[in-house]
Amino acid sequence: MEIWINPACSKCRSALTLLDAEGAEYTVRRYLEDVPSEAEIAEVLDRLGLEPWDIARTTEAAAGELGLKEWARDAGTRDRWIAALAAHPKLIQRPIITADDGTALVARTDEAVRDALSR
């Protein structure tokens, strides 16, 4: 299992605390330093069963600069969204856990982290 985190994020720290308490084996990816490629983001989106706009943090400053809230949300703009997430990783919702069973989830709650542990 891998968890994409921003160490400054309280939800990420909470997820790590819960994983540690459960004795989970996982790898940490500080995605602001080890930025995922467009291909990696597309793969995680497939595993999540979500679209890039579903995991975009539209309240970030970069989102405002890009005018992200006004972008179309359709198949024709999917690659543009993925490119924006790769170029501005702060826009990626966190934490994201990729589970050993091939799925992934946005683990913003203890329940979601426990769900990842059960996979």
C-alpha angles and dihedrals in degrees: 000000000000128000123202109213146170105213090214091061117098092207089055092049090049091051091051091049091052093046090051092047089053092048092240122171110228145146121234119222115191092206095192089062099030096041115201117238122239088258092053091049091049090050093050090048089054090050090048093047088228139117124242093254088057091064098036118115097221094182094065117108091244090056090056092047090052094044088234095164089064096050118112115254104217143104091274093060099037094100091048090054092048091050090051091051091050093047094045107030092178084076092066115101113239151261102021119182121199106204127215092246092066097260129109137199142189100249103202094137135050088243091058091049090050089049089055090050091054094055 
